């Protein structure tokens, strides 16, 4: 075992040490920490066997509370590299190869110098993806720009070549940047370095596969990268048509490299059930696609013919979303016939505005998720609340399944969320008090003063209300 445990006295910032140490701050009860443990141990073992000066340690933050406070630990696991006593936080993948690659990058030169064709061949063999700068003059402006990009990039190894033999072996020319990869086209070439952003964009656009399979390991690359528009193909990877459909999908992906990520989500994987629910897709559905724009508050889009996955249809849909021709798709359940027969009224997206923004009533809405434990605990209390106000004509107690009904003007970040829509003004007040019958009654009776959340938490709803002075909208 090549991991060592640390205590408060073990980490003392020092500018005299020339070695590097990397530490995992964890808690024994943390599931993510347990999942990381074998990969972290594997990384420590591989580095030790290589004779690396990098030393990996771990801290139990439940015992070493002073360390947690000193280094401002906010979640588990937190991983930090201590370089000459100064901490650098790690936000990359959680596999041993990703951890080792990042550590070597941070503890060595920004770009590895390749002096021979054999060194280039070995570097190509060792790395799934890497970026090579070809500069005969290593002090040129282009070479310095390349090195600056290399210093700030944590995702892939960078190398630099100045010898004619190495540049020739790379089938490149002086001044070019070549991205080598063991998939898709195999290599991409940037002919001339103009600025750092141009190099970064080139690397981002070409370093990921044309089509990425969504997994725990790839999630950080998908959601943490700069490309925020994602086209998602929901398909059972064991289905007989998987190869044909995915090949069509790949053809379309070529047109949008660098603009849109094309992602496959295996509907046969039970771990993806929440994702299917989020997009309103059932496991038994035929292969179909959706698009999501993270930069637009997770806006989702659905093609008119969601099962037409020919390359032309896929490309037309993606282009329509990018151009604004395809409008956002909002989930809504059908309105139950008995939605108002009980003291707690059932809302769906289609009747939400009509009920919640009725200025003749105070309307309390619980936004819940069927799988949420806290929501389940609230059910008997909320039912009692409905009974308490059922005879007051100007008070409505309602609930909405926020996983199956989406509102353009209201986004909910946690469950359950309780919002009061005030009588006469439609001002929205979010509840932040205790989830008890007495607390909720006081919240309603005080017209939202008791237990209210800070005003900024409901800014979106207030903006909607200001735009809608004349009653509810009907486009939902």
Buried (B, 14 or more C-beta within 10 A) or exposed (E): EBBEEBEBEBBEEEEEEEEBBBBBBBBEEBEEBEEBBEBBBBBBBBBBEEEBEBBBBBBBBEBBEEBBEEBEBEEBBBBBBBBEEEBBEBEBBBBBBBBBBBBBBBBEEBBBEBEEBEBBEEBBEEBEBBBBBBBBEBEBEBBBBBBEBBBEBBBBBBBBBBBEEBBEBBEBBBBBBBBBBEEBEEBBBBEEBEEBEBBBBBBBBBBBBBBBBBBEBBEBBBEEBEBBBBBBBBBBBEBEEBEEBBEBBBBBBBEBBEEBBBBBBBBEBEEBEEBBBBBBBEEEBBBBBBBBBEEEEEBBBBBEEBEBBBBEBBBBBBBBBBEEEBEBBBBBBEBEEEBBEEBBBBBBBBBBBBBBBBEEBBBBBBBBBEEBEEBEEBBEBBBBBBBBBBEEEEBBBBBBBBBBBBBBBBBBEEBBBBBBBBBEEBBBBBBEBEBEBEBBBBBBEEBBEBBBBEEEBBEBBBEBBEEBEEEBBEEB
